[in-house]
Amino acid sequence: MSKRSSGTQLHPYVTFRLSGTGGQGLILAGRLLAEAASIYEGLNVVQTNSYGPEARGGASRSEVVISKGEIDILHSPVIDTLVCLSQQACDAYYGDLSNTGLLITDSMLVGVVPTARAVEVPVTELAQTLGNKMTANVIALGVLVSLTGIVRLESLKSAVAARAPKAFLELNVKAVDVGFQAAAAVVGKWNAKRRSAIPDYSHIRG
């Protein structure tokens, strides 16, 4: 089966895979993205998790399919945007990425990047700067939204705020902004041709 191009379906949908290792909060990150899209943007969403590899300490993942039309799949054979917070996840899942898809990696944890088109952001380092490494998953979501436009920044913040414990609400909302701005800073250094290769999914939300 040949890989499809992103955003070319009659009723377009896009698939996101958030991947890493157990303990990085990727399952929660997938839920947050799904809730931002469904509750705050009114889009149709299918979200699935992979628990087995996480339990074994290997690559774990959460997938979110988002569309403004009906979704008739649980798993897409091709991923449009892949977020990797570990080398193992990048090695395991890069082959599923669309030919025109977007790869986002944690530059602190993914040393071997399989494509020059990847957006490398120091997600874990930024989380450490905030004083809580557990914010890495939320920072990664800020990066994803900054690059793809799949949901509005405020929608993601609302989803994060709705789930964050009161004591960590301000920190988690700040983490969204940190990721959003970090991604903008990285691609802001690119030339126009390279930036134009980043897929824009804002048409999905209209």
PyMOL commands that place a pseudoatom at each C-alpha (Angstrom):
pseudoatom trace, name=CA, resn=MET, resi=1, chain=A, elem=C, hetatm=0, pos=[0.000, 0.000, 0.000]
pseudoatom trace, name=CA, resn=SER, resi=2, chain=A, elem=C, hetatm=0, pos=[1.406, 3.381, -0.946]
pseudoatom trace, name=CA, resn=LYS, resi=3, chain=A, elem=C, hetatm=0, pos=[1.469, 6.084, 1.657]
pseudoatom trace, name=CA, resn=ARG, resi=4, chain=A, elem=C, hetatm=0, pos=[-1.254, 8.699, 1.331]
pseudoatom trace, name=CA, resn=SER, resi=5, chain=A, elem=C, hetatm=0, pos=[-0.600, 12.406, 1.335]
pseudoatom trace, name=CA, resn=SER, resi=6, chain=A, elem=C, hetatm=0, pos=[-1.937, 14.389, 4.262]
pseudoatom trace, name=CA, resn=GLY, resi=7, chain=A, elem=C, hetatm=0, pos=[-5.247, 16.218, 4.072]
pseudoatom trace, name=CA, resn=THR, resi=8, chain=A, elem=C, hetatm=0, pos=[-6.359, 14.983, 0.650]
pseudoatom trace, name=CA, resn=GLN, resi=9, chain=A, elem=C, hetatm=0, pos=[-9.466, 12.988, 1.574]
pseudoatom trace, name=CA, resn=LEU, resi=10, chain=A, elem=C, hetatm=0, pos=[-13.012, 13.979, 0.583]
pseudoatom trace, name=CA, resn=HIS, resi=11, chain=A, elem=C, hetatm=0, pos=[-13.838, 14.016, 4.296]
pseudoatom trace, name=CA, resn=PRO, resi=12, chain=A, elem=C, hetatm=0, pos=[-10.299, 14.739, 5.470]
pseudoatom trace, name=CA, resn=TYR, resi=13, chain=A, elem=C, hetatm=0, pos=[-8.904, 13.292, 8.639]
pseudoatom trace, name=CA, resn=VAL, resi=14, chain=A, elem=C, hetatm=0, pos=[-5.471, 13.470, 10.162]
pseudoatom trace, name=CA, resn=THR, resi=15, chain=A, elem=C, hetatm=0, pos=[-3.784, 10.989, 12.443]
pseudoatom trace, name=CA, resn=PHE, resi=16, chain=A, elem=C, hetatm=0, pos=[-1.400, 11.861, 15.248]
pseudoatom trace, name=CA, resn=ARG, resi=17, chain=A, elem=C, hetatm=0, pos=[0.788, 9.391, 17.116]
pseudoatom trace, name=CA, resn=LEU, resi=18, chain=A, elem=C, hetatm=0, pos=[2.353, 10.451, 20.397]
pseudoatom trace, name=CA, resn=SER, resi=19, chain=A, elem=C, hetatm=0, pos=[5.091, 8.009, 21.322]
pseudoatom trace, name=CA, resn=GLY, resi=20, chain=A, elem=C, hetatm=0, pos=[7.748, 7.468, 23.931]
pseudoatom trace, name=CA, resn=THR, resi=21, chain=A, elem=C, hetatm=0, pos=[8.312, 5.215, 26.917]
pseudoatom trace, name=CA, resn=GLY, resi=22, chain=A, elem=C, hetatm=0, pos=[6.314, 4.338, 29.992]
pseudoatom trace, name=CA, resn=GLY, resi=23, chain=A, elem=C, hetatm=0, pos=[6.085, 7.153, 32.520]
pseudoatom trace, name=CA, resn=GLN, resi=24, chain=A, elem=C, hetatm=0, pos=[6.262, 10.018, 30.022]
pseudoatom trace, name=CA, resn=GLY, resi=25, chain=A, elem=C, hetatm=0, pos=[2.510, 10.569, 30.042]
pseudoatom trace, name=CA, resn=LEU, resi=26, chain=A, elem=C, hetatm=0, pos=[1.826, 9.900, 26.368]
pseudoatom trace, name=CA, resn=ILE, resi=27, chain=A, elem=C, hetatm=0, pos=[-1.529, 8.226, 27.060]
pseudoatom trace, name=CA, resn=LEU, resi=28, chain=A, elem=C, hetatm=0, pos=[-2.700, 11.341, 28.912]
pseudoatom trace, name=CA, resn=ALA, resi=29, chain=A, elem=C, hetatm=0, pos=[-1.299, 13.551, 26.157]
pseudoatom trace, name=CA, resn=GLY, resi=30, chain=A, elem=C, hetatm=0, pos=[-3.396, 11.704, 23.600]
pseudoatom trace, name=CA, resn=ARG, resi=31, chain=A, elem=C, hetatm=0, pos=[-6.499, 12.210, 25.704]
pseudoatom trace, name=CA, resn=LEU, resi=32, chain=A, elem=C, hetatm=0, pos=[-5.765, 15.902, 26.084]
pseudoatom trace, name=CA, resn=LEU, resi=33, chain=A, elem=C, hetatm=0, pos=[-5.374, 16.358, 22.341]
pseudoatom trace, name=CA, resn=ALA, resi=34, chain=A, elem=C, hetatm=0, pos=[-8.572, 14.404, 21.728]
pseudoatom trace, name=CA, resn=GLU, resi=35, chain=A, elem=C, hetatm=0, pos=[-10.491, 16.499, 24.249]
pseudoatom trace, name=CA, resn=ALA, resi=36, chain=A, elem=C, hetatm=0, pos=[-9.138, 19.768, 22.865]
pseudoatom trace, name=CA, resn=ALA, resi=37, chain=A, elem=C, hetatm=0, pos=[-10.354, 18.740, 19.410]
pseudoatom trace, name=CA, resn=SER, resi=38, chain=A, elem=C, hetatm=0, pos=[-13.715, 17.262, 20.405]
pseudoatom trace, name=CA, resn=ILE, resi=39, chain=A, elem=C, hetatm=0, pos=[-14.885, 19.356, 23.349]
pseudoatom trace, name=CA, resn=TYR, resi=40, chain=A, elem=C, hetatm=0, pos=[-13.417, 22.737, 22.448]
pseudoatom trace, name=CA, resn=GLU, resi=41, chain=A, elem=C, hetatm=0, pos=[-13.331, 22.568, 18.635]
pseudoatom trace, name=CA, resn=GLY, resi=42, chain=A, elem=C, hetatm=0, pos=[-16.397, 20.387, 17.967]
pseudoatom trace, name=CA, resn=LEU, resi=43, chain=A, elem=C, hetatm=0, pos=[-14.478, 17.950, 15.786]
pseudoatom trace, name=CA, resn=ASN, resi=44, chain=A, elem=C, hetatm=0, pos=[-14.917, 14.192, 15.499]
pseudoatom trace, name=CA, resn=VAL, resi=45, chain=A, elem=C, hetatm=0, pos=[-12.221, 12.197, 17.230]
pseudoatom trace, name=CA, resn=VAL, resi=46, chain=A, elem=C, hetatm=0, pos=[-11.113, 8.594, 17.677]
pseudoatom trace, name=CA, resn=GLN, resi=47, chain=A, elem=C, hetatm=0, pos=[-8.414, 8.029, 20.284]
pseudoatom trace, name=CA, resn=THR, resi=48, chain=A, elem=C, hetatm=0, pos=[-6.672, 4.737, 21.024]
pseudoatom trace, name=CA, resn=ASN, resi=49, chain=A, elem=C, hetatm=0, pos=[-3.833, 3.702, 23.305]
pseudoatom trace, name=CA, resn=SER, resi=50, chain=A, elem=C, hetatm=0, pos=[-1.140, 1.048, 23.341]
pseudoatom trace, name=CA, resn=TYR, resi=51, chain=A, elem=C, hetatm=0, pos=[-0.580, -0.166, 26.889]
pseudoatom trace, name=CA, resn=GLY, resi=52, chain=A, elem=C, hetatm=0, pos=[1.372, -3.377, 26.318]
pseudoatom trace, name=CA, resn=PRO, resi=53, chain=A, elem=C, hetatm=0, pos=[4.759, -1.951, 25.319]
pseudoatom trace, name=CA, resn=GLU, resi=54, chain=A, elem=C, hetatm=0, pos=[4.464, 0.661, 28.064]
pseudoatom trace, name=CA, resn=ALA, resi=55, chain=A, elem=C, hetatm=0, pos=[4.090, -2.052, 30.689]
pseudoatom trace, name=CA, resn=ARG, resi=56, chain=A, elem=C, hetatm=0, pos=[7.213, -3.785, 29.371]
pseudoatom trace, name=CA, resn=GLY, resi=57, chain=A, elem=C, hetatm=0, pos=[9.197, -0.563, 29.442]
pseudoatom trace, name=CA, resn=GLY, resi=58, chain=A, elem=C, hetatm=0, pos=[9.394, -0.336, 25.650]
pseudoatom trace, name=CA, resn=ALA, resi=59, chain=A, elem=C, hetatm=0, pos=[7.911, 2.081, 23.147]
pseudoatom trace, name=CA, resn=SER, resi=60, chain=A, elem=C, hetatm=0, pos=[4.392, 3.189, 24.033]
pseudoatom trace, name=CA, resn=ARG, resi=61, chain=A, elem=C, hetatm=0, pos=[1.948, 5.234, 22.014]
pseudoatom trace, name=CA, resn=SER, resi=62, chain=A, elem=C, hetatm=0, pos=[-1.349, 7.033, 21.850]
pseudoatom trace, name=CA, resn=GLU, resi=63, chain=A, elem=C, hetatm=0, pos=[-3.091, 7.710, 18.536]
pseudoatom trace, name=CA, resn=VAL, resi=64, chain=A, elem=C, hetatm=0, pos=[-5.634, 10.404, 17.794]
pseudoatom trace, name=CA, resn=VAL, resi=65, chain=A, elem=C, hetatm=0, pos=[-7.612, 10.593, 14.549]
pseudoatom trace, name=CA, resn=ILE, resi=66, chain=A, elem=C, hetatm=0, pos=[-9.288, 13.976, 14.023]
pseudoatom trace, name=CA, resn=SER, resi=67, chain=A, elem=C, hetatm=0, pos=[-11.810, 14.992, 11.365]
pseudoatom trace, name=CA, resn=LYS, resi=68, chain=A, elem=C, hetatm=0, pos=[-14.668, 17.408, 10.762]
pseudoatom trace, name=CA, resn=GLY, resi=69, chain=A, elem=C, hetatm=0, pos=[-16.464, 14.568, 8.969]
pseudoatom trace, name=CA, resn=GLU, resi=70, chain=A, elem=C, hetatm=0, pos=[-17.276, 11.031, 9.982]
pseudoatom trace, name=CA, resn=ILE, resi=71, chain=A, elem=C, hetatm=0, pos=[-14.418, 8.735, 10.968]
pseudoatom trace, name=CA, resn=ASP, resi=72, chain=A, elem=C, hetatm=0, pos=[-14.796, 5.103, 9.916]
pseudoatom trace, name=CA, resn=ILE, resi=73, chain=A, elem=C, hetatm=0, pos=[-11.432, 3.812, 11.156]
pseudoatom trace, name=CA, resn=LEU, resi=74, chain=A, elem=C, hetatm=0, pos=[-9.893, 3.032, 14.527]
pseudoatom trace, name=CA, resn=HIS, resi=75, chain=A, elem=C, hetatm=0, pos=[-6.315, 2.965, 13.281]
pseudoatom trace, name=CA, resn=SER, resi=76, chain=A, elem=C, hetatm=0, pos=[-4.949, 4.649, 10.194]
pseudoatom trace, name=CA, resn=PRO, resi=77, chain=A, elem=C, hetatm=0, pos=[-2.299, 2.664, 8.297]
pseudoatom trace, name=CA, resn=VAL, resi=78, chain=A, elem=C, hetatm=0, pos=[-0.390, 5.923, 7.850]
pseudoatom trace, name=CA, resn=ILE, resi=79, chain=A, elem=C, hetatm=0, pos=[0.471, 8.575, 10.440]
pseudoatom trace, name=CA, resn=ASP, resi=80, chain=A, elem=C, hetatm=0, pos=[0.368, 12.265, 9.507]
pseudoatom trace, name=CA, resn=THR, resi=81, chain=A, elem=C, hetatm=0, pos=[2.215, 13.614, 12.533]
pseudoatom trace, name=CA, resn=LEU, resi=82, chain=A, elem=C, hetatm=0, pos=[4.516, 11.542, 14.726]
pseudoatom trace, name=CA, resn=VAL, resi=83, chain=A, elem=C, hetatm=0, pos=[5.825, 12.823, 18.051]
pseudoatom trace, name=CA, resn=CYS, resi=84, chain=A, elem=C, hetatm=0, pos=[8.741, 10.823, 19.487]
pseudoatom trace, name=CA, resn=LEU, resi=85, chain=A, elem=C, hetatm=0, pos=[10.012, 11.388, 23.005]
pseudoatom trace, name=CA, resn=SER, resi=86, chain=A, elem=C, hetatm=0, pos=[12.474, 8.496, 22.893]
pseudoatom trace, name=CA, resn=GLN, resi=87, chain=A, elem=C, hetatm=0, pos=[14.915, 6.960, 20.420]
pseudoatom trace, name=CA, resn=GLN, resi=88, chain=A, elem=C, hetatm=0, pos=[13.178, 3.607, 20.709]
pseudoatom trace, name=CA, resn=ALA, resi=89, chain=A, elem=C, hetatm=0, pos=[9.838, 5.117, 19.713]
pseudoatom trace, name=CA, resn=CYS, resi=90, chain=A, elem=C, hetatm=0, pos=[11.395, 6.927, 16.766]
pseudoatom trace, name=CA, resn=ASP, resi=91, chain=A, elem=C, hetatm=0, pos=[13.044, 3.730, 15.555]
pseudoatom trace, name=CA, resn=ALA, resi=92, chain=A, elem=C, hetatm=0, pos=[9.833, 1.740, 15.988]
pseudoatom trace, name=CA, resn=TYR, resi=93, chain=A, elem=C, hetatm=0, pos=[7.313, 4.109, 14.422]
pseudoatom trace, name=CA, resn=TYR, resi=94, chain=A, elem=C, hetatm=0, pos=[9.023, 6.298, 11.831]
pseudoatom trace, name=CA, resn=GLY, resi=95, chain=A, elem=C, hetatm=0, pos=[8.193, 3.764, 9.110]
pseudoatom trace, name=CA, resn=ASP, resi=96, chain=A, elem=C, hetatm=0, pos=[4.487, 4.478, 9.631]
pseudoatom trace, name=CA, resn=LEU, resi=97, chain=A, elem=C, hetatm=0, pos=[4.824, 8.190, 8.874]
pseudoatom trace, name=CA, resn=SER, resi=98, chain=A, elem=C, hetatm=0, pos=[3.298, 9.592, 5.681]
pseudoatom trace, name=CA, resn=ASN, resi=99, chain=A, elem=C, hetatm=0, pos=[5.689, 10.662, 2.935]
pseudoatom trace, name=CA, resn=THR, resi=100, chain=A, elem=C, hetatm=0, pos=[4.535, 14.233, 3.546]
pseudoatom trace, name=CA, resn=GLY, resi=101, chain=A, elem=C, hetatm=0, pos=[4.093, 13.780, 7.293]
pseudoatom trace, name=CA, resn=LEU, resi=102, chain=A, elem=C, hetatm=0, pos=[5.646, 15.671, 10.170]
pseudoatom trace, name=CA, resn=LEU, resi=103, chain=A, elem=C, hetatm=0, pos=[8.146, 14.170, 12.601]
pseudoatom trace, name=CA, resn=ILE, resi=104, chain=A, elem=C, hetatm=0, pos=[8.616, 15.949, 15.941]
pseudoatom trace, name=CA, resn=THR, resi=105, chain=A, elem=C, hetatm=0, pos=[11.408, 14.705, 18.199]
pseudoatom trace, name=CA, resn=ASP, resi=106, chain=A, elem=C, hetatm=0, pos=[12.809, 15.482, 21.623]
pseudoatom trace, name=CA, resn=SER, resi=107, chain=A, elem=C, hetatm=0, pos=[16.317, 16.589, 20.712]
pseudoatom trace, name=CA, resn=MET, resi=108, chain=A, elem=C, hetatm=0, pos=[17.560, 15.616, 24.172]
pseudoatom trace, name=CA, resn=LEU, resi=109, chain=A, elem=C, hetatm=0, pos=[16.425, 11.992, 23.896]
pseudoatom trace, name=CA, resn=VAL, resi=110, chain=A, elem=C, hetatm=0, pos=[16.412, 11.253, 20.149]
pseudoatom trace, name=CA, resn=GLY, resi=111, chain=A, elem=C, hetatm=0, pos=[19.959, 11.407, 18.869]
pseudoatom trace, name=CA, resn=VAL, resi=112, chain=A, elem=C, hetatm=0, pos=[19.479, 9.609, 15.566]
pseudoatom trace, name=CA, resn=VAL, resi=113, chain=A, elem=C, hetatm=0, pos=[16.826, 11.369, 13.488]
pseudoatom trace, name=CA, resn=PRO, resi=114, chain=A, elem=C, hetatm=0, pos=[15.864, 9.587, 10.252]
pseudoatom trace, name=CA, resn=THR, resi=115, chain=A, elem=C, hetatm=0, pos=[14.919, 12.661, 8.210]
pseudoatom trace, name=CA, resn=ALA, resi=116, chain=A, elem=C, hetatm=0, pos=[16.235, 16.180, 7.735]
pseudoatom trace, name=CA, resn=ARG, resi=117, chain=A, elem=C, hetatm=0, pos=[12.618, 17.388, 7.720]
pseudoatom trace, name=CA, resn=ALA, resi=118, chain=A, elem=C, hetatm=0, pos=[12.148, 16.625, 11.420]
pseudoatom trace, name=CA, resn=VAL, resi=119, chain=A, elem=C, hetatm=0, pos=[11.421, 19.379, 13.902]
pseudoatom trace, name=CA, resn=GLU, resi=120, chain=A, elem=C, hetatm=0, pos=[13.752, 18.833, 16.840]
pseudoatom trace, name=CA, resn=VAL, resi=121, chain=A, elem=C, hetatm=0, pos=[12.764, 20.536, 20.094]
pseudoatom trace, name=CA, resn=PRO, resi=122, chain=A, elem=C, hetatm=0, pos=[14.475, 20.022, 23.506]
pseudoatom trace, name=CA, resn=VAL, resi=123, chain=A, elem=C, hetatm=0, pos=[11.237, 18.946, 25.183]
pseudoatom trace, name=CA, resn=THR, resi=124, chain=A, elem=C, hetatm=0, pos=[12.757, 17.245, 28.228]
pseudoatom trace, name=CA, resn=GLU, resi=125, chain=A, elem=C, hetatm=0, pos=[15.235, 20.065, 28.771]
pseudoatom trace, name=CA, resn=LEU, resi=126, chain=A, elem=C, hetatm=0, pos=[12.395, 22.587, 28.706]
pseudoatom trace, name=CA, resn=ALA, resi=127, chain=A, elem=C, hetatm=0, pos=[10.463, 20.500, 31.236]
pseudoatom trace, name=CA, resn=GLN, resi=128, chain=A, elem=C, hetatm=0, pos=[13.500, 20.454, 33.518]
pseudoatom trace, name=CA, resn=THR, resi=129, chain=A, elem=C, hetatm=0, pos=[13.757, 24.223, 33.180]
pseudoatom trace, name=CA, resn=LEU, resi=130, chain=A, elem=C, hetatm=0, pos=[10.180, 24.459, 34.430]
pseudoatom trace, name=CA, resn=GLY, resi=131, chain=A, elem=C, hetatm=0, pos=[11.217, 22.367, 37.403]
pseudoatom trace, name=CA, resn=ASN, resi=132, chain=A, elem=C, hetatm=0, pos=[9.040, 19.349, 36.649]
pseudoatom trace, name=CA, resn=LYS, resi=133, chain=A, elem=C, hetatm=0, pos=[10.027, 16.754, 34.066]
pseudoatom trace, name=CA, resn=MET, resi=134, chain=A, elem=C, hetatm=0, pos=[6.445, 15.435, 34.073]
pseudoatom trace, name=CA, resn=THR, resi=135, chain=A, elem=C, hetatm=0, pos=[5.407, 18.478, 32.026]
pseudoatom trace, name=CA, resn=ALA, resi=136, chain=A, elem=C, hetatm=0, pos=[7.258, 17.087, 28.981]
pseudoatom trace, name=CA, resn=ASN, resi=137, chain=A, elem=C, hetatm=0, pos=[4.083, 15.569, 27.551]
pseudoatom trace, name=CA, resn=VAL, resi=138, chain=A, elem=C, hetatm=0, pos=[2.215, 18.872, 27.770]
pseudoatom trace, name=CA, resn=ILE, resi=139, chain=A, elem=C, hetatm=0, pos=[5.160, 20.763, 26.285]
pseudoatom trace, name=CA, resn=ALA, resi=140, chain=A, elem=C, hetatm=0, pos=[5.127, 18.289, 23.390]
pseudoatom trace, name=CA, resn=LEU, resi=141, chain=A, elem=C, hetatm=0, pos=[1.444, 19.053, 22.811]
pseudoatom trace, name=CA, resn=GLY, resi=142, chain=A, elem=C, hetatm=0, pos=[2.240, 22.754, 22.674]
pseudoatom trace, name=CA, resn=VAL, resi=143, chain=A, elem=C, hetatm=0, pos=[4.876, 21.999, 20.045]
pseudoatom trace, name=CA, resn=LEU, resi=144, chain=A, elem=C, hetatm=0, pos=[2.424, 19.902, 18.032]
pseudoatom trace, name=CA, resn=VAL, resi=145, chain=A, elem=C, hetatm=0, pos=[-0.298, 22.551, 18.057]
pseudoatom trace, name=CA, resn=SER, resi=146, chain=A, elem=C, hetatm=0, pos=[2.147, 25.329, 17.211]
pseudoatom trace, name=CA, resn=LEU, resi=147, chain=A, elem=C, hetatm=0, pos=[3.335, 23.476, 14.123]
pseudoatom trace, name=CA, resn=THR, resi=148, chain=A, elem=C, hetatm=0, pos=[0.122, 21.913, 12.805]
pseudoatom trace, name=CA, resn=GLY, resi=149, chain=A, elem=C, hetatm=0, pos=[-2.695, 24.248, 13.870]
pseudoatom trace, name=CA, resn=ILE, resi=150, chain=A, elem=C, hetatm=0, pos=[-4.958, 21.235, 14.419]
pseudoatom trace, name=CA, resn=VAL, resi=151, chain=A, elem=C, hetatm=0, pos=[-6.579, 22.988, 17.394]
pseudoatom trace, name=CA, resn=ARG, resi=152, chain=A, elem=C, hetatm=0, pos=[-6.354, 26.518, 18.677]
pseudoatom trace, name=CA, resn=LEU, resi=153, chain=A, elem=C, hetatm=0, pos=[-3.863, 27.250, 21.435]
pseudoatom trace, name=CA, resn=GLU, resi=154, chain=A, elem=C, hetatm=0, pos=[-6.667, 28.280, 23.778]
pseudoatom trace, name=CA, resn=SER, resi=155, chain=A, elem=C, hetatm=0, pos=[-8.505, 25.010, 23.134]
pseudoatom trace, name=CA, resn=LEU, resi=156, chain=A, elem=C, hetatm=0, pos=[-5.452, 23.015, 24.184]
pseudoatom trace, name=CA, resn=LYS, resi=157, chain=A, elem=C, hetatm=0, pos=[-4.995, 25.179, 27.269]
pseudoatom trace, name=CA, resn=SER, resi=158, chain=A, elem=C, hetatm=0, pos=[-8.629, 24.635, 28.223]
pseudoatom trace, name=CA, resn=ALA, resi=159, chain=A, elem=C, hetatm=0, pos=[-8.286, 20.867, 27.868]
pseudoatom trace, name=CA, resn=VAL, resi=160, chain=A, elem=C, hetatm=0, pos=[-5.112, 20.860, 29.957]
pseudoatom trace, name=CA, resn=ALA, resi=161, chain=A, elem=C, hetatm=0, pos=[-6.635, 23.098, 32.628]
pseudoatom trace, name=CA, resn=ALA, resi=162, chain=A, elem=C, hetatm=0, pos=[-9.710, 20.878, 32.901]
pseudoatom trace, name=CA, resn=ARG, resi=163, chain=A, elem=C, hetatm=0, pos=[-7.587, 17.840, 33.802]
pseudoatom trace, name=CA, resn=ALA, resi=164, chain=A, elem=C, hetatm=0, pos=[-4.680, 19.378, 35.717]
pseudoatom trace, name=CA, resn=PRO, resi=165, chain=A, elem=C, hetatm=0, pos=[-4.669, 19.088, 39.513]
pseudoatom trace, name=CA, resn=LYS, resi=166, chain=A, elem=C, hetatm=0, pos=[-5.331, 22.509, 41.036]
pseudoatom trace, name=CA, resn=ALA, resi=167, chain=A, elem=C, hetatm=0, pos=[-1.842, 22.700, 42.508]
pseudoatom trace, name=CA, resn=PHE, resi=168, chain=A, elem=C, hetatm=0, pos=[-0.259, 22.169, 39.075]
pseudoatom trace, name=CA, resn=LEU, resi=169, chain=A, elem=C, hetatm=0, pos=[-2.755, 24.025, 36.886]
pseudoatom trace, name=CA, resn=GLU, resi=170, chain=A, elem=C, hetatm=0, pos=[-0.654, 27.138, 36.347]
pseudoatom trace, name=CA, resn=LEU, resi=171, chain=A, elem=C, hetatm=0, pos=[2.472, 25.065, 35.666]
pseudoatom trace, name=CA, resn=ASN, resi=172, chain=A, elem=C, hetatm=0, pos=[0.765, 22.883, 33.068]
pseudoatom trace, name=CA, resn=VAL, resi=173, chain=A, elem=C, hetatm=0, pos=[-0.825, 25.790, 31.241]
pseudoatom trace, name=CA, resn=LYS, resi=174, chain=A, elem=C, hetatm=0, pos=[2.563, 27.498, 31.200]
pseudoatom trace, name=CA, resn=ALA, resi=175, chain=A, elem=C, hetatm=0, pos=[4.079, 24.299, 29.775]
pseudoatom trace, name=CA, resn=VAL, resi=176, chain=A, elem=C, hetatm=0, pos=[1.703, 24.536, 26.810]
pseudoatom trace, name=CA, resn=ASP, resi=177, chain=A, elem=C, hetatm=0, pos=[2.961, 28.044, 26.080]
pseudoatom trace, name=CA, resn=VAL, resi=178, chain=A, elem=C, hetatm=0, pos=[6.577, 26.973, 26.483]
pseudoatom trace, name=CA, resn=GLY, resi=179, chain=A, elem=C, hetatm=0, pos=[6.172, 24.216, 23.894]
pseudoatom trace, name=CA, resn=PHE, resi=180, chain=A, elem=C, hetatm=0, pos=[4.213, 26.442, 21.537]
pseudoatom trace, name=CA, resn=GLN, resi=181, chain=A, elem=C, hetatm=0, pos=[6.862, 29.164, 21.618]
pseudoatom trace, name=CA, resn=ALA, resi=182, chain=A, elem=C, hetatm=0, pos=[9.780, 26.748, 21.429]
pseudoatom trace, name=CA, resn=ALA, resi=183, chain=A, elem=C, hetatm=0, pos=[8.464, 25.224, 18.204]
pseudoatom trace, name=CA, resn=ALA, resi=184, chain=A, elem=C, hetatm=0, pos=[7.964, 28.680, 16.712]
pseudoatom trace, name=CA, resn=ALA, resi=185, chain=A, elem=C, hetatm=0, pos=[11.535, 29.593, 17.631]
pseudoatom trace, name=CA, resn=VAL, resi=186, chain=A, elem=C, hetatm=0, pos=[12.957, 26.464, 15.997]
pseudoatom trace, name=CA, resn=VAL, resi=187, chain=A, elem=C, hetatm=0, pos=[11.154, 26.805, 12.670]
pseudoatom trace, name=CA, resn=GLY, resi=188, chain=A, elem=C, hetatm=0, pos=[11.607, 30.567, 12.710]
pseudoatom trace, name=CA, resn=LYS, resi=189, chain=A, elem=C, hetatm=0, pos=[15.266, 29.922, 11.947]
pseudoatom trace, name=CA, resn=TRP, resi=190, chain=A, elem=C, hetatm=0, pos=[14.420, 27.871, 8.855]
pseudoatom trace, name=CA, resn=ASN, resi=191, chain=A, elem=C, hetatm=0, pos=[14.207, 29.228, 5.336]
pseudoatom trace, name=CA, resn=ALA, resi=192, chain=A, elem=C, hetatm=0, pos=[10.811, 29.629, 3.692]
pseudoatom trace, name=CA, resn=LYS, resi=193, chain=A, elem=C, hetatm=0, pos=[11.129, 26.468, 1.599]
pseudoatom trace, name=CA, resn=ARG, resi=194, chain=A, elem=C, hetatm=0, pos=[11.819, 24.293, 4.613]
pseudoatom trace, name=CA, resn=ARG, resi=195, chain=A, elem=C, hetatm=0, pos=[8.996, 25.870, 6.624]
pseudoatom trace, name=CA, resn=SER, resi=196, chain=A, elem=C, hetatm=0, pos=[6.567, 25.294, 3.762]
pseudoatom trace, name=CA, resn=ALA, resi=197, chain=A, elem=C, hetatm=0, pos=[7.113, 21.525, 4.076]
pseudoatom trace, name=CA, resn=ILE, resi=198, chain=A, elem=C, hetatm=0, pos=[5.441, 21.518, 7.502]
pseudoatom trace, name=CA, resn=PRO, resi=199, chain=A, elem=C, hetatm=0, pos=[1.823, 20.367, 6.976]
pseudoatom trace, name=CA, resn=ASP, resi=200, chain=A, elem=C, hetatm=0, pos=[-0.899, 22.771, 8.087]
pseudoatom trace, name=CA, resn=TYR, resi=201, chain=A, elem=C, hetatm=0, pos=[-4.042, 21.082, 9.392]
pseudoatom trace, name=CA, resn=SER, resi=202, chain=A, elem=C, hetatm=0, pos=[-5.970, 24.196, 10.382]
pseudoatom trace, name=CA, resn=HIS, resi=203, chain=A, elem=C, hetatm=0, pos=[-8.409, 23.447, 7.524]
pseudoatom trace, name=CA, resn=ILE, resi=204, chain=A, elem=C, hetatm=0, pos=[-9.667, 20.481, 9.541]
pseudoatom trace, name=CA, resn=ARG, resi=205, chain=A, elem=C, hetatm=0, pos=[-11.166, 22.748, 12.195]
pseudoatom trace, name=CA, resn=GLY, resi=206, chain=A, elem=C, hetatm=0, pos=[-12.390, 25.255, 9.598]
for i in range(1, 206): cmd.bond("trace and resi %d" % i, "trace and resi %d" % (i + 1))
show_as sticks, trace
zoom trace
